[in-house]
Amino acid sequence: MWKRTDLIVMSQPYPQPSTNGDFPYIVEARLSDGGLRIVVVETKYQDQLRNKGFGENEKSDYVLRSYEALYLLYTKRLILKDKKNSYDFNALIKKILKYDNDTLTRFLIYRDIRSRGYVAKDGFGFGIDFRLYDRGEFEKNPAKYVLFGINEGVNKKVKDFLLTIEQVEKMGKASVIAVIESRGEIIYYKVSKVRVMENKNKKEQ
């Protein structure tokens, strides 16, 4: 009797670095009162950000995700204020960490992806995940990959992992795992699921 068994196959690290330029402008945004909503008011800033894959429209506002704002502050491309204060990278991440313990992990992955010339957007709710677009494909074609972030040493149930990969494959996308090592280095693996056959009638030697 043969039984089909799922296995995870991880390819060589992915993606490779790029020499593409990054965001060249300095833009302004405001932090909404009592929350973490980061709104870009002026149309010229919205257009500059949109063309480079930052932010998106939400109802009547153009907003940046927290990891996008952190990246732009880190690269000194963003001036962020609320009614009373200005925020630099350290001030914003300190504020966000009160609400989201995964903020630093998201930022580290996002920063690395942008430095390689890729655009990453919010994922599908699989944890720390992003939709990952091939270079030059953003706004032209759907994302080909779903990227998951995992900190080195964190335990993941294989069953849950397999179910997530299966859901991603049903969307017609490939899974990429970003493993953050203890030294902060990020290694990428393209992941797929294969089926193998086990012979249950094999006699014991």
BELLINLIN-V702215 format. One record per backbone hydrogen bond with DSSP energy under -0.5 kcal/mol. CO is the residue of the C=O (numbers start at 0). NH is the residue of the N-H. If there is no record, write none. Layout:
# BELLINLIN-V702215
co	nh
CO	NH
CO	NH
This chain:
# BELLINLIN-V702215
co	nh
0	199
2	197
4	195
6	193
8	10
8	191
11	189
26	78
28	80
29	31
29	38
31	34
35	37
36	31
36	38
37	63
38	29
38	40
39	61
41	45
42	46
43	47
44	48
45	49
46	50
47	51
48	51
48	53
49	52
55	62
57	60
60	57
60	62
61	39
62	55
63	37
64	68
65	69
66	70
67	71
68	72
69	73
70	74
71	76
71	77
72	75
76	26
77	79
78	28
79	86
80	30
84	81
86	79
87	91
88	92
89	93
90	94
91	95
92	96
94	97
95	98
95	99
99	102
101	105
102	106
103	107
104	108
105	109
106	110
107	111
108	112
109	113
110	114
111	115
112	115
112	117
113	116
118	132
120	130
126	128
127	148
128	122
129	131
129	146
130	120
130	132
131	143
131	144
132	118
133	136
136	139
136	140
143	173
144	131
145	175
146	129
147	177
149	179
150	153
156	160
157	161
158	162
159	163
160	164
161	165
162	166
163	167
164	168
165	169
166	170
167	170
167	172
168	171
173	145
174	190
175	147
175	177
176	178
176	188
177	149
177	179
178	180
178	186
179	151
180	183
184	180
184	186
186	178
187	13
188	176
189	10
190	174
191	8
193	6
195	4
197	2
197	199
198	201
